[in-house]
């Protein structure tokens, strides 16, 4: 009898535990209880591996739409979308030339929702490229690269390069005509240092261009070796690099004092409608001094009166931006299919063969000089961007859009100079040609050094130096130079995308292309 009663008791206890399981699961997930007070919200952030990248409280200035436009979170959301859809596509994709194109066709026409997944993957990748570029521009125009955020600017620059690498490596995987010849162009750009070494007659003993092409393709031509390399880079190596850089990037945002804001941000915002004193005469907890360290932080002598809990304010804002990013990708995926042309044929070149849109500005410059357009000027731009935080040591109007000497007036003037210079040089080159057309026997080093790309760079650089002297400010020169290069990138990309036809000839419309 005693054994029977114990069994019934054990069964009853088991039933009680089963009924209590949902509540216990909720309690173990939210160990500090429902996050509905400042204390529980703080512990919720502390105990969450993802939210722990945020500080417990966030300044109200950081939550303003005009502060960031949510571009960083949009970039992260687009990366996660490409990651998820990419994993789904990997179930059906076969990275070998004989079957790669057929597997893409199966995804596109046979696999349920396969076309939709591929469309989302493509558009999320494009959204990521756009938002990363815009995010970098936002950081620059608000001078958020200044001390103590210099290193994080370098991390952001590495993220931009890695993002472009991810998109470029994914371009070859469909193994169609569009992908094959776009990568061929990229390989030729990587080989462009031969333009210089051939002119100097040293290619036989020193061939960095050939080495770059070999490292990129694994062979002399775009073939199976190139496809497997691009596949591994696209699905494994570059995503891991990007993830590591993102972790450091987000962590440094927190360690560097959050987002940059003006020194008078509190005065501009005004008091909260409902607030309370943070520092009280009767603390509920005793703290001790752990260490004294060198340096300054932005939180010294300040209380968090003008801040709000990161949970839910920042969390909801980030969730809203992520949802908007998903909605944009879904909308584009519904109305525009990812391109898929004929299977790659090395014997039938595309004409015009074009790189991905974000490299078409470079391809336009490459048409004048392969080395300067594909290697020289991009290297100068990357180096210049990396040095910006270390050349601009000012602190005037940090956190303000276009803050610093000149302000918006300087930016508007720079837009005029940037657009005017690139349009004038392009119009001249398109209408009258360049040195090679005028003097067919001219030495190649002269064409490499004197072409629209180098002249445009010199014009922008001279304008930047003039701004530094006029305003006695490195920030003014940086503002002008960055704005000019953005204008140049935009114009060259538009020309390469819409106005270049067969043999890279300028046409106002595809309707004007020669018919065969």
Secondary structure, 3 states (H helix, E strand, C coil): CHHHHHHHHHHHHHHHHHHHHHHHHHHHHCCCCCCCCHHHHHHHHHCCCCHHHCCCEEEHHHHCHHHHCCHHHHHHHHHHHHHHHHHHHHCCCCCCHHHHHHHHHHHHHCCCCHHHHHHHHHHHHHHHHHHHHHHHHHHHHCCCCCCCCHHHHHHHHHHHHHHHHHHHHHHCCCCEHHHHHHHHHHHHHHCCCHHHHHHHCCCCCCCHHHHHHHHHHCCCCCCHHHHHHHHHHHHHHHHHHHHHHHHHHHHHHHHCCCCCCCCCHHHHHCCCCCCCCCCCCCCCCCCCCCCCCCCCCCCCCCCCCCEEEHHHHHHHHHHHHHHHHHHHHHHHHHHCCCCCCCECCCCCCCCCCCCCHHHHHHHHHHCCCHHHHHHHHHHHHHHHHHHHHHHCCCCCCCCCCCCCCCHHHHHHHHHHHHHHHHHHHHHHHHHHCCHHHHCCCCCHHHHHHCCHHHHHHHHHHHHHHHHHHHHCCHHHHHHHHHHHHHHHHHHHHHHHHHCECHHHCECCCHHHCCCC
